Amino acid sequence: MAYCQFLVLFFLMSFTTPLSSTSTAYEVLEGYDFPVGLLPNGVLGYKLDNFTGTFFAYLNGSCSFTVDSYELKYNPIIAGKITSNKLYYLSGIEVKIAFFWLKIVSVTRNNDELEFSVGFASANFDVSNFEESPTCGCGFDCVGYGNAAMKGTTKLSNRLVSFSSKNRKTRIETMSHTAILIAVAVAVVMLSQLATSSPDVEDKRSAYEVLQDFDLPMGILPKGVNSYELDRSNGRFYAHFNGSCSFSLEGSYQLKYKSTISGYISKDKLTKLTGVSVKVLFLWLNIVEVVRDGNDLEFSVGLASASFSIDNFFECPQCGCGLNCNNGQVRKLKFNPSVSSI
């Protein structure tokens, strides 16, 4: 009986690593082949279930800092699961890209690179970027030297895109919130066009007129819709171009539209949109919904949304040249940043 009790006690002790463990959270990371720099300085303690890999790390309050133009935020409690070379089901860590706060959900080590995933996109960085831990508030700039640019690549839609730290940093620093929101808005514009087309050949109304029937401005559709289908019983629609359509806004943001876009349309609303994407920094985001709220249009990419004044959409963009087809000044969209959300 005493021997059985000893085995049970031994099993329970090996099952969970308590806060008072002699190993630090940083040493535990290294034990799973991760660099210590994944955690900021100041971890007070942790709990680790050695059987399932479930862990909790505790900070003395929230922690935020900036590294190479990225703003990072850690909650007082960080949780997830850890195995050799992989952290997943992460919660409590976010990165700000443009005006979006995106949750980091997994980190995977592939040889000398770490892949950070926010669910719909991922970015790879050299492990050497994480050999030391950043400090809350000042990151790596706590003793007066500049933030070291991180070496990395981004991976989107199974396509690896390499870029230098210098080019990436320049691109990030030159992108204004206004321009980013412009890109999101225009992307949704294209999605909207799908909903406005009509199926009957005899129907003389254009896709743009049908869009207005649902109290949405014609400018959320680009020029060039050659046909459309609309099931008025449920709002299901398809809009068709001669081919794919793309253009840039303010020279920094790329919009892409497939030859067929689809979704559902109802009064003041487009939902379940497919076929339109916008490039925000290095991320291609799918526009999934457009909602009119008074004199504002709210565009959603699923994880975040942005609102724009409806008067931005009184005219339609064109494939290839967008709103700058006559070499004129690119129109800047007016938006309400307080409505942006994650």
N, C-alpha and C positions, 0 to 999 in steps of 0.2 A: 504493500500500500504506500509506504513512504517513497519507494522507488517511482511509483506511478505519479505521485504528487510532484516529485522532482522533475519528471519528464514534462508534466503540464506546465510547471513554473518556467522551465527552460524554454519551452515552446512560446509561451506568452512573452518572455523577455526578448526572444529573437524576432517576434512578430512586429513589435513597435519600438521605434527608437524615440525615447522621451526627450523633453527639452533639456534635461540635465546631462545628455550624452556628452562624452568627452570630445567627440568630433564636432567641428563647427559645420554650419550649413555649407560653407565654401568648400570644406574638405569632402563633404558628401557629394557635392557637384563633381569634384575631381575624381571621386571614386566611380562615377558613372561616365567618365571620359568627357566631362564638360569643363570649360574654363570658368574660373571664379568670377569673371566680369559679367556673367549673366545676372548676378545679383549686385545691387548697390551696397556700399558700405553701410553698416548699421543694423544688420540682421540680429535681433535679440535672441532668437531661438527658433526651433523648428520641431516638427513631428514628422516621422517617417514610418509608414507601414511597410516593413521589409517584405511582406508577403504579396501585397497588391501593388506596391509602388506609390500609393497615395501619399502626398506630402502637404504640409502647411509650413510656410515660413512667415515669421512675424517681425514687422518693423515697428519702430516707435512713432507711428503716425504715417500719413501718406508721404510719398517721396516723388519729386519731379526734378528734371534737369534736361539740358539740351546737349545733344551730341551731333556734330556735323549737320546742323539745320533740322534735325529730328528732335521733337520734344517728346520725352518719355514720362510716363506717370505710373507709379507703383502704389497700389492700395496698401493699407496697414497689414492686410493678410493676403498672401499669395498662395494659391493652391493649384494642384494638378496631379499628374502621375509621371513617374520617372522610371525609365529603363535605360539600359546601356545605349548611349548615343541618341536618346529621344526623350523630350519633354512634351506631353500632350494633355488635352483637357485643361489647358491653362486658364486661370482666371485671376484678375487683379493686376494685369499689365496692359497698358495701352500706349500706342504711338500716334502722334498727331502728324498727319500728312495733309498739307494745305489746310482746309478748315475742318477736316474730318478727324475725329478720334476713333481709331480702329483698334479692336482688341487683338492682341497677339494670342493665338490659340495653340500654337505648337512651335517647338524648336527642335530641329534635327541636325545631328552632326554627320557630315559626309566627308570623311578624311580631314582635310585642312579647311573645310568650309562649314559654316553654320547657316542653315536655312530657316528663316523666320516666316511663319505663315499667319496671315490674318483671315484665313478661310477661303476667300476668292482670289487671292494673289499671294505670292511669296517673294522674298528677296534673300539672296545669298551674300554672306560676308566672310572674309578671312577670319579664322580662329584667332589670329594674332591681334585683332581688334579688341579682344576680350580677355587679355592676359592680366589686366588689373580691374578692380571694381571702381565704378564711378561713385561720386559723392553726391548725396541729395543737395539740390540747390545749385551746385556749380559743376557737376559732371566731372570732366577731366581738366577743367580750367581753374582749379582751386588755388594754384600757386602762381598764377600769372602767365602761364603759357597757353597758347591757343588750342582749341579743340583739334585733335588730330582727325584729318579726313578719313572716313572709313572706306576701305577697299571692298568693292562688292559688285554683284550682278543682280539683276532682277529677272524673275521668271514669271511669265504671264501666259495663260492658255497653252501650257506645255511648250512654249517657245522661249528659249533662253536669249536674253538681250544683254549684251555686255556694254558697260560704259565706264569711263574713268571717273575717279572721285572728283576731279576738277570740273569736268563737264556736268556731272550730276549736281554738284553744289551750285554751279552757276545757274543751271536750269531751275533749281529750287528757289534760289534767292530772287530770280527775276520774275517769278510768277506771283501776280497779285491775287488776292482773294476774289476781286471782281472778275478777273479773267477766268479763274477756275470756275466760278459760278456761271459765267457765260457759256463755258464748254458744256457744263451739265445741262443748262437750259436748252442749248441748241440740240444736244443729243436727244433730249426728250421731245424736242420739236419734231425730229424725224419720226420718232415712235408715234407721235400723235397723228402723223399723216396717215398711218395705216388705218386708223379708226374712221377717218372721214370719207373714205371712198364708198361708192355704191355699186351693187351688183348688176342691176338691170341696165341693159344696153340702151333701153328707151329712156332711162332717167337722164334728163338733160342737165341736172344739177352737178356741179363739179365737187370734187372731194373737199375743196376749201369751203364751199357753201354748206356742205353737209356738216363740216366741223363747226361752223357758226350756228347751225341748227341746235347743236348741243351746248351752246353758250361758251364755246372755246374760240380763241382768236385764230385767224387763218395763218398767222406767222409761226405757229408751232409745227406747220408742215413746210418742208422745203419745196421749191419749184420742181416740176418734173414728174409728178404722179400721173402715170398714163392710164391706170385703171384701178378700180377698187371693188370690193365686195363688202356688203353690210347686211347682216341678218338683224332686222329691226326687232325681232321677237326677243332676242337676248343680248343684242349689242355687239356680237362677235364681228370683227372686221379684219380685212386683209387689204393692204395697199401695195401696189406694184410699181417698180421702176424698170427702166430698160436694163439696168445693171446695178452694181453696187455704187454707192454715193459717199463721197468723203470730202471734207474741206477743213481748213484751220481757221481759228479765230484769234485775232491779235498776234498771229504768227507763232503761237506757242501751244495751242490746244487742237488736237485732232479729233474729228467726229467721223464715225463710220456708220453707214446704213447698208443693210443687206438689200438685195433686189426685191425681197418681199418682207414686209413687216406686219405684225399682227397684234391683236389685243382685244379688249372690250371697251366700248364707249357708252357712257350714259351722261345725263346732264351734269356738266361741270367736272367730269371725271373720265380719265383714261386709266385702265388697270390691266395687269398681266401683260404688259408690253414686251415684245421680243423683236430683235433685229436691229436695235440701235445701241451703240456704245460710244462712250466719250473717254478720252485719255486725260486723266488728271495726274500730273507728274508722271510717274512711270506705271501707273495703274490704269488698265482698261476697265471701266465700270459700265454695267448694263443699266440703262434707264428702264425702270419697271412700272412707274406710275406718274401721272400728272393730275393734279387736283386744282380747280379754281376755287379760291376763297375770297369773295368780294373782288377787289381790284388787284389781287395777287395770284400768281400761279406757283404752286409748290411742286417741285420735281424731286422724285425719290429714286435713289439707286439701291434701295433695300436697307442698307446699313445707315444711310444718312439722307437728308433732304435739304433743299434750299429753295427759298421763295424769291420770286422776281415780280416786279410791277408788270401788269398786263400790257402796258403801253410799249414794252419791249418787243411785242410780237404782232405789231400791226403790219409788218411786211415779212415776206418769206425769204429765207436764205437760198443760195443756189449751190448745187454740187460743183465742186472744184474751187470756187472763189468765195463762197459764203456770203458775207454782207459787204465784200470789198471788191465787187466785180468791175467797178468803174475807177479803180485806183483812188477811191475816196477814203476818208477817215473811217476806220472801223467803229461801228456803233458799240458803245459800252453799255452793258446791261445794268440796270438799277436793281438792287436786291436788298432784302431785309435780313441781315446776318443773325438777328436774334431768333429767326425761325429755323436756322440750320440745326440739325440734330443728328444723333447717332442712334 
